Amino acid sequence: MLGFGELPWGDAPLAWQISDIAYAVIDLVAAVGLYLQKRWGVAAFLLAATSEILLFTLVPHWFVLRPEHLLLLRGFIVYHVFAMGIWYWLWRRENT
């Protein structure tokens, strides 16, 4: 959306445009909810992270223009798994 990619946002594949808009909304909801320390913020974060992991794992061809982009996509998957692991560790520490 900000023009950091290889293609202008308007010329990007439709899957990218839809996911950009959807994740812009859900990430904003998650950020506000986490800032306010609300349960719905945690739910939005987990929904966003889980759905991105599934999306990037099940249909990577929607997001990969060149073979080297697959490595970047796998890095996103690792990042989301790591972020969810940290959240789970903090949650367990607080609730035990």
BELMO-V794848 format. One line per field, one symbol per residue. ss: DSSP state (H for helix, E for strand, L for the rest). A space follows every 10 residues. Layout:
ss = ???
//
This chain:
ss = LLLLLLLLHH HLLHHHHHHH HHHHHHHHHH HHHHHLLLHH HHHHHHHHHH HHHHHHHHLH HHLLLLHHHH HHHHHHHHHH HHHHHHHHHH HHHHLL
//
